[in-house]
Amino acid sequence: MANKSGMDRLADLAHHAKALKDIIKAALSGGWHAAALQAVKHYWPQILAAALVLLFLPLLIFLCLPAMLFGFGSSGGGATASMSLQATTVKGYYDRYAEYCTDRIDEIQKTVLDGSSGGGDDTVHEAPDQEYTYEIVLTGTPMEEDWFIALHSVTTGNDLNAMSEQSVREFVEKSIVYTVEDKPAETETTGTAATAATTTATAFHDDTVNDPPMPESSTTSESSTTSTTQPPAATKILTIRYLSPDEFMDYYRYSDADRNWAQLMVQTLQQESSSAG
């Protein structure tokens, strides 16, 4: 195999040397036109491949554009008019992206706070009638519009008919994830200790103000202290997180082809916005 590879390299070098010699001779005798003809004669497979790439590259980019960009304009025809109407409708859904994000966050909070769903918190098993207090933490930011459009287009296979309001809402739902966890025990213990300390100080202050302690008052004080040192309700942390484009593609295991497709669409949309602006 090594000898064959070496022979191939020598053959290639000989071919290039002969081609260069013929091109120079043609240039000296017939000018640049003759030299170009000799170049085409020797390198036509490579030239043809490059020409095909340059020829079909605009078509490839056009086919990778989100389907919502197809059909805009005043062109007639039933199918074209229907496509244009659907594209306009889908664009209206994209314009409501922020609204859908707000609805999704409200839905998560209602689901978790009302206890109608486990919210993905399968590691915590508590009595269903136990009361909780929640701390809500929101992290991340919504995707840029170009990324949102590109990733949704990839998700639907660039099928204009599949781009419904429901599909947009489902995409938003997938892009905003959440977890429910117990608040660290150290924080809750500290809070309980502080409450107990405050209660003891108050009881001591009351004893110094009243007359010399009587058995009844002592009993009352002890009972008051016992009632005010009950442990507080358990605290949980609800973390709501926007996925970035890279996190979204990692989380849902996008293939390299889909990643490249999405990036190409984003670049095209950004160039379109720049030229329009």
Backbone hydrogen bonds, N-H to C=O, Kabsch-Sander energy under -0.5 kcal/mol:
donor,donor_aa,acceptor,acceptor_aa,energy
5,S,1,M,-2.3
6,G,2,A,-2.3
7,M,3,N,-2.4
8,D,4,K,-2.3
9,R,5,S,-2.1
10,L,6,G,-2.2
11,A,7,M,-2.5
12,D,8,D,-2.4
13,L,9,R,-2.4
14,A,10,L,-2.4
15,H,11,A,-2.4
16,H,12,D,-2.6
17,A,13,L,-2.5
18,K,14,A,-2.5
19,A,15,H,-2.6
20,L,16,H,-2.7
21,K,17,A,-2.3
22,D,18,K,-2.6
23,I,19,A,-2.4
24,I,20,L,-2.3
25,K,21,K,-2.4
26,A,22,D,-2.4
27,A,23,I,-2.3
28,L,24,I,-2.3
29,S,25,K,-2.1
30,G,26,A,-3.2
31,G,26,A,-0.5
31,G,27,A,-1.2
34,A,30,G,-0.5
35,A,31,G,-1.9
36,A,32,W,-2.7
37,L,33,H,-2.1
38,Q,34,A,-2.1
39,A,35,A,-2.2
40,V,36,A,-2.4
41,K,37,L,-2.2
42,H,38,Q,-2.1
43,Y,39,A,-2.5
44,W,40,V,-0.8
47,I,43,Y,-2.5
48,L,44,W,-2.6
49,A,45,P,-2.1
50,A,46,Q,-2.3
51,A,47,I,-2.4
52,L,48,L,-2.4
53,V,49,A,-2.1
54,L,50,A,-2.4
55,L,51,A,-2.2
56,F,52,L,-2.6
57,L,53,V,-1.6
60,L,56,F,-2.5
61,I,57,L,-2.6
62,F,58,P,-2.5
63,L,59,L,-2.5
64,C,60,L,-1.4
65,L,61,I,-0.7
65,L,62,F,-0.9
69,L,66,P,-2.2
70,F,67,A,-1.7
72,F,69,L,-0.6
81,A,77,G,-2.7
82,S,78,G,-2.3
83,M,79,A,-2.3
84,S,80,T,-2.5
85,L,81,A,-2.2
86,Q,82,S,-2.3
87,A,83,M,-2.6
88,T,84,S,-2.2
89,T,85,L,-2.1
90,V,86,Q,-2.5
91,K,87,A,-2.3
92,G,88,T,-1.6
93,Y,89,T,-1.4
94,Y,90,V,-2.2
95,D,91,K,-2.1
96,R,92,G,-0.6
96,R,93,Y,-1.0
97,Y,94,Y,-1.6
100,Y,96,R,-2.3
101,C,97,Y,-2.1
102,T,98,A,-2.1
103,D,99,E,-2.3
104,R,100,Y,-2.2
105,I,101,C,-2.2
106,D,102,T,-2.4
107,E,103,D,-2.2
108,I,104,R,-2.2
109,Q,105,I,-2.3
110,K,106,D,-2.4
111,T,107,E,-2.5
112,V,108,I,-2.5
113,L,109,Q,-2.9
114,D,110,K,-2.0
115,G,111,T,-0.5
115,G,112,V,-0.5
116,S,111,T,-1.2
117,S,111,T,-0.9
121,D,118,G,-1.9
122,D,120,G,-1.5
124,V,121,D,-0.9
125,H,123,T,-0.5
126,E,124,V,-0.5
130,Q,127,A,-1.8
133,T,234,A,-2.4
135,E,236,K,-2.5
136,I,134,Y,-0.5
137,V,135,E,-0.5
137,V,238,L,-3.1
139,T,137,V,-0.5
139,T,240,I,-2.8
148,F,144,E,-2.6
149,I,145,E,-2.7
150,A,146,D,-2.4
151,L,147,W,-2.8
152,H,148,F,-2.1
153,S,149,I,-2.3
154,V,150,A,-2.2
155,T,151,L,-2.4
156,T,152,H,-1.9
157,G,154,V,-1.3
158,N,153,S,-3.1
159,D,156,T,-1.0
160,L,158,N,-0.8
162,A,159,D,-1.1
163,M,159,D,-0.5
163,M,160,L,-1.0
164,S,162,A,-1.6
168,V,164,S,-1.8
169,R,165,E,-2.6
170,E,166,Q,-2.5
171,F,167,S,-1.9
172,V,168,V,-2.4
173,E,169,R,-2.5
174,K,170,E,-1.9
175,S,171,F,-1.5
176,I,172,V,-0.8
176,I,173,E,-0.6
177,V,175,S,-0.5
177,V,241,R,-2.2
179,T,239,T,-2.0
181,E,237,I,-2.2
183,K,235,T,-2.5
187,T,184,P,-0.7
188,E,184,P,-1.3
189,T,185,A,-2.7
190,T,186,E,-2.1
191,G,187,T,-1.8
192,T,188,E,-2.1
193,A,189,T,-2.5
194,A,190,T,-2.2
195,T,191,G,-1.9
196,A,192,T,-2.5
197,A,193,A,-2.4
198,T,194,A,-2.1
199,T,195,T,-2.1
200,T,196,A,-2.2
201,A,197,A,-2.1
202,T,198,T,-2.0
203,A,199,T,-2.3
204,F,200,T,-2.4
205,H,201,A,-2.3
206,D,202,T,-2.1
207,D,203,A,-1.8
208,T,204,F,-1.3
209,V,205,H,-1.0
210,N,206,D,-1.8
218,S,214,M,-2.6
219,T,215,P,-2.2
220,T,216,E,-2.4
221,S,217,S,-2.8
222,E,218,S,-2.4
223,S,219,T,-2.5
224,S,220,T,-2.4
225,T,221,S,-2.5
226,T,222,E,-2.4
227,S,223,S,-1.9
228,T,224,S,-1.6
229,T,225,T,-0.6
229,T,226,T,-0.6
230,Q,227,S,-0.6
234,A,131,E,-0.8
236,K,133,T,-2.8
237,I,181,E,-3.3
238,L,135,E,-2.9
238,L,236,K,-0.6
239,T,179,T,-2.5
239,T,237,I,-0.7
240,I,137,V,-3.2
240,I,238,L,-0.6
241,R,177,V,-3.3
242,Y,139,T,-2.3
243,L,175,S,-2.8
248,F,244,S,-3.1
249,M,245,P,-2.4
250,D,246,D,-2.2
251,Y,247,E,-3.2
252,Y,248,F,-2.2
253,R,250,D,-1.1
254,Y,249,M,-2.7
259,R,255,S,-2.3
260,N,256,D,-2.6
261,W,257,A,-2.2
262,A,258,D,-2.6
263,Q,259,R,-2.6
264,L,260,N,-2.4
265,M,261,W,-2.1
266,V,262,A,-2.4
267,Q,263,Q,-2.4
268,T,264,L,-2.1
269,L,265,M,-2.8
270,Q,266,V,-2.6
271,Q,267,Q,-2.3
272,E,268,T,-2.3
273,S,269,L,-2.4
274,S,270,Q,-2.4
275,S,271,Q,-2.5
276,A,272,E,-2.0
277,G,273,S,-2.1
